[in-house]
Amino acid sequence: MDKQRRKQIVIAGGGITGLSTAYYVEQLCRAHAIEAEIVLVEKSDRFGGHVHTGKKDGFVIERGPDSFLARKTSIIELMQELGIGDDIVGTRPGISHSYIAYRNQLHPIPDGFMLGVPTKWKPFLTTKLISVRGKVRAAADLVLPRKSNVEDESLGQLLRRRLGDEVLEQIAEPLLAGIYAGNADALSVQATFPMLQETEQKHRSLIVGMLGVRKSRAPKQTTQSSQTTSKTTNKSTSKTGSGNGSGSTSTVKKSMFLSARGGLEEVVTHLEKSLSSSINMMKNTEISGVTHEGERYVVHLHNGTKLHADAMVIATPAHVAARLLPDESISKLLQTIPYASVMNVVLAYREQDVGISLEASGFVVPRKEGRTVTACTWTSSKWAHTAPEGHILLRAYVGKYGQENDDQLSDEKLVHHVRRELEEMMGISAEPIFTEVNRLPDAMPQYKVGHLERMQDLDDALATVMPGVYLGGGGYRGIGVPDCISQGKAMANKLLTRLIDMA
Ligand SMILES: Cc1cc2nc3c(=O)[nH]c(=O)nc-3n(C[C@H](O)[C@H](O)[C@H](O)COP(=O)(O)OP(=O)(O)OC[C@H]3O[C@@H](n4cnc5c(N)ncnc54)[C@H](O)[C@@H]3O)c2cc1C
């Protein structure tokens, strides 16, 4: 091989994972004085993938993710490096609760729920969401023995075993599995909420273990929590602040979820700007396959041209990667990651037309309610930057794994169903100023039981069959935007190591 030749890196997929990989590998190559030609190939006409913000009449509309967990700092560090650290905003102060829909009514999530586990007796005993029998069953967690092995199991299996069906179905599943648009009985607990399994192993009782966690966090944080993302829960504990909730340092510091003042796509546009002079960024370019060429790879494009790669990252969804890679065993492993198709309906109102107070971050809907809407974020209550003064912005979510029939509905019918359900559950009958339907086919990866083991098998198979090819993104090791950025950083390091080894 020609050791003097400029090394070539191809990154497939220009979502947040592909962009972050490009950003970090470009920095690493510069720092190590490695001459490399980096190409980022994106199928669509824009970068960012699911990170997609729209702006209309003063509203900031997130079509995919709307926020990130403050404790996952990779995105904060990235935004600071990109010079947009000051644009990080926290949730509006005082919006500290959310609801669960039950029989046409919204009930507050009982205070003290953490990862679906009750840690405060009074709110739990008085909630109408769980029957007396269900409450007694949940208390059995205090005496039940711990599971004897630490094999992976489903989130549903673990919570049903410890707390009973009702707590799972009425509270935990919509809050936790809802993040993945998933089914709790199929999602791997180790890949989604490993803390639950760790708590059982350490404390036997989830209630006792979570109570300890809550006390150790007090007084900063008090109630139910989520692992990666949250459609509706909002744990800003600030009772003071700037008034509008966004931007003030104290609010940002106290907020459990954060976002960007101009919408999350701000991160994408700044990444794009910082990369455009140093790497080759190709939009409207679809990759159709990857083949071997000695120690290198040939990347085939739909337009008939080819790129060559000494090392490459595939940051497309797993089902696309399965089609691109030539090895059957790798493709089969990739096909074990199913994706749910989801939609969301954005509704904008004049406050005066709605006539009810929306002092919460929204609500989730248990599967048993049999509704089209799976959750609704009261976006403008949660995020001050998303609506002009005197206006309200809501986002209703539709579709989850195994419940995707509504994607056959026309936009008109979908909006009709969503408005009818919002009227039944929230009492809003006003005519919206505008609505927007966002369809996201095959968008939410499902980490099924055994996911982490399969990821290890995938890494091992790639290292043997296609050394120098790395896979990353929401489908693999963390669905949240900060997880994708961390994966991008980790893959950039692997790309660098590969280039150094080849030199
Ligand atoms: C509705 C929704 C809400 C969410 N909410 C949150 C949230 O609030 N907070 C949070 O942290 N996370 C959230 N997530 C998760 C998070 O947004 C995603 O996990 C993350 O954006 C995935 O990024 P990615 O780069 O891995 O993949 P993607 O965004 O899917 O990007 C992959 C890219 O690959 C491109 N591509 C596909 N095929 C090819 C090909 N053949 N050739 C070239 N390019 C190709 C695609 O066009 C796309 O741009 C949400 C996700 C969804 C769908």
The ligand as a Gaussian input file, in Angstrom:
#p B3LYP/6-31G(d) Opt

LIG

0 1
 C      -39.748000      12.243000      17.088000
 C      -38.432000      12.085000      17.804000
 C      -38.245000      12.753000      18.999000
 C      -37.040000      12.635000      19.682000
 N      -36.851000      13.342000      20.833000
 C      -35.642000      13.375000      21.402000
 C      -35.369000      14.307000      22.438000
 O      -36.211000      15.107000      22.834000
 N      -34.112000      14.310000      22.975000
 C      -33.122000      13.475000      22.532000
 O      -32.005000      13.531000      23.058000
 N      -33.341000      12.602000      21.508000
 C      -34.570000      12.542000      20.935000
 N      -34.802000      11.714000      19.865000
 C      -33.724000      10.821000      19.405000
 C      -32.686000      11.533000      18.537000
 O      -33.275000      12.610000      17.856000
 C      -32.090000      10.566000      17.522000
 O      -31.669000       9.371000      18.152000
 C      -30.898000      11.174000      16.801000
 O      -31.244000      12.415000      16.219000
 C      -30.394000      10.198000      15.756000
 O      -29.344000      10.783000      15.049000
 P      -28.508000       9.948000      13.994000
 O      -27.522000      10.863000      13.378000
 O      -27.964000       8.716000      14.640000
 O      -29.556000       9.423000      12.935000
 P      -30.489000      10.232000      11.919000
 O      -30.925000      11.501000      12.492000
 O      -31.503000       9.238000      11.494000
 O      -29.506000      10.556000      10.708000
 C      -29.145000       9.577000       9.758000
 C      -28.867000      10.279000       8.436000
 O      -28.478000       9.296000       7.478000
 C      -29.008000       9.697000       6.218000
 N      -29.026000       8.521000       5.328000
 C      -29.893000       7.476000       5.363000
 N      -29.605000       6.604000       4.382000
 C      -28.531000       7.095000       3.710000
 C      -27.766000       6.633000       2.593000
 N      -28.050000       5.480000       1.971000
 N      -26.742000       7.405000       2.155000
 C      -26.440000       8.583000       2.783000
 N      -27.144000       9.062000       3.838000
 C      -28.164000       8.321000       4.312000
 C      -30.390000      10.212000       6.582000
 O      -30.919000      11.020000       5.545000
 C      -30.106000      10.970000       7.863000
 O      -29.815000      12.330000       7.641000
 C      -35.997000      11.805000      19.161000
 C      -36.196000      11.132000      17.951000
 C      -37.387000      11.269000      17.265000
 C      -37.572000      10.563000      15.955000

